[in-house]
Amino acid sequence: MNVDFAFICDYAEAAGKINALGIGFDTIFAPRVPAIHPIFAFVMQLRANVVEAGTKRLEIHLIDEDGAEVIPPLRSNIEMKRPEAGTESVAKIALHFGHVKFPRYGQYSLRAVLDGNQVAAVALSVSPPSQQQ
């Protein structure tokens, strides 16, 4: 199983192809903490060969710099279709997070776990605004 890409964005849809707005941000600027961020999306594209086809258990964990869960993990089953001989199948994933409460400034991470194995990690920081923002 290969991950073509994984990123955080403001909003995304994965219907046929991935449409995403505000792609690849890595910092939330908050004037105070705890900070509640209204909405963001985690996007990932997976590629599987014939042997890897089937139903897979996907978990997305949002953790802080100490490894503690910020919210309960998002869990879902995804179906990696059996590709035709000599090809690969693709799964496009866009998961939305709403009104997430970040308890303090610091480093966070979104971790994608597929059938018990971490396949992607995307860093996210929560920082106070600087004079330039």
C-alpha positions as CSV (number, residue, x, y, z in Angstrom):
1,M,0.0,0.0,0.0
2,N,1.4,3.4,-1.0
3,V,0.4,6.8,0.1
4,D,0.5,9.2,-2.9
5,F,0.0,12.3,-0.6
6,A,-1.5,13.4,2.6
7,F,-2.2,17.0,3.7
8,I,-4.4,19.3,5.8
9,C,-6.6,21.9,4.1
10,D,-9.5,24.2,4.8
11,Y,-12.1,22.1,3.0
12,A,-12.0,19.1,0.6
13,E,-14.3,16.7,-1.3
14,A,-13.2,13.3,-2.7
15,A,-15.8,12.4,-5.4
16,G,-14.1,11.2,-8.5
17,K,-11.2,13.5,-8.0
18,I,-10.1,15.4,-5.0
19,N,-11.1,19.1,-4.8
20,A,-9.4,21.0,-1.9
21,L,-9.3,24.6,-0.7
22,G,-6.5,26.1,1.4
23,I,-4.2,23.2,0.7
24,G,-1.3,22.3,2.9
25,F,-1.5,24.7,5.8
26,D,0.5,23.7,8.9
27,T,-0.2,26.4,11.5
28,I,-3.3,27.6,13.2
29,F,-2.7,31.1,14.6
30,A,-4.8,31.6,17.8
31,P,-4.9,34.8,19.9
32,R,-5.5,32.6,23.0
33,V,-5.8,29.0,24.1
34,P,-7.7,26.9,24.4
35,A,-8.4,27.6,20.7
36,I,-11.3,26.2,18.8
37,H,-10.7,25.8,15.1
38,P,-14.0,25.8,13.1
39,I,-13.2,23.4,10.3
40,F,-10.4,21.7,8.5
41,A,-9.9,18.5,6.5
42,F,-7.4,15.7,6.3
43,V,-6.8,14.5,2.7
44,M,-5.0,11.3,1.7
45,Q,-4.7,9.2,-1.5
46,L,-3.8,5.5,-1.2
47,R,-2.8,3.2,-4.0
48,A,-3.0,-0.6,-3.7
49,N,-2.1,-3.6,-6.0
50,V,-4.0,-6.8,-6.5
51,V,-2.6,-8.5,-3.3
52,E,-3.5,-5.5,-1.1
53,A,-7.1,-5.2,-2.3
54,G,-10.0,-5.6,0.2
55,T,-11.6,-3.9,3.1
56,K,-9.1,-1.9,5.3
57,R,-9.6,-0.4,8.7
58,L,-8.6,3.3,8.7
59,E,-8.0,5.4,11.9
60,I,-7.1,9.0,12.0
61,H,-5.6,10.2,15.3
62,L,-5.1,13.9,16.2
63,I,-2.4,13.9,18.9
64,D,-0.5,16.5,20.8
65,E,3.3,16.7,21.3
66,D,3.1,14.4,24.3
67,G,1.2,11.7,22.2
68,A,-2.1,12.3,23.9
69,E,-5.3,12.2,21.8
70,V,-6.9,15.6,21.4
71,I,-10.2,14.1,20.2
72,P,-11.3,10.5,19.9
73,P,-9.8,8.8,16.8
74,L,-11.9,8.8,13.6
75,R,-12.5,5.3,12.5
76,S,-13.8,4.0,9.2
77,N,-13.6,1.1,6.8
78,I,-12.4,1.8,3.3
79,E,-12.7,-0.6,0.3
80,M,-9.6,-0.9,-1.8
81,K,-11.1,-2.4,-5.0
82,R,-9.4,-5.3,-6.7
83,P,-7.6,-3.7,-9.7
84,E,-7.5,-5.3,-13.1
85,A,-4.4,-7.3,-13.8
86,G,-1.3,-5.0,-14.1
87,T,-3.0,-2.0,-12.5
88,E,-3.5,-0.4,-9.1
89,S,-6.6,0.8,-7.4
90,V,-6.8,4.2,-5.7
91,A,-8.7,5.4,-2.7
92,K,-9.3,9.1,-2.2
93,I,-10.1,10.2,1.4
94,A,-11.2,13.5,2.7
95,L,-12.2,13.6,6.4
96,H,-13.5,16.8,8.0
97,F,-12.9,18.0,11.5
98,G,-15.2,20.5,13.1
99,H,-14.8,22.7,16.2
100,V,-11.7,21.0,17.4
101,K,-10.5,22.4,20.7
102,F,-6.7,22.7,20.9
103,P,-5.9,23.0,24.6
104,R,-2.5,24.8,24.3
105,Y,0.0,26.2,22.0
106,G,2.4,23.7,20.5
107,Q,2.9,20.9,18.1
108,Y,0.2,18.5,17.0
109,S,0.0,15.7,14.4
110,L,-2.6,13.9,12.4
111,R,-1.7,10.3,12.0
112,A,-3.3,7.9,9.5
113,V,-3.3,4.2,10.6
114,L,-4.3,1.5,8.2
115,D,-4.9,-2.0,9.6
116,G,-2.8,-1.1,12.6
117,N,0.2,0.4,10.7
118,Q,0.9,4.1,10.5
119,V,0.9,5.1,6.8
120,A,1.0,8.9,7.0
121,A,1.7,11.7,9.5
122,V,1.0,15.4,8.9
123,A,2.3,18.1,11.4
124,L,0.2,20.9,12.7
125,S,1.2,23.8,15.0
126,V,-1.0,26.0,17.1
127,S,0.8,29.3,17.7
128,P,0.0,32.8,18.9
129,P,-0.2,35.4,16.1
130,S,3.0,37.3,15.4
131,Q,3.2,41.0,14.7
132,Q,3.3,40.2,11.0
133,Q,0.0,38.2,10.9
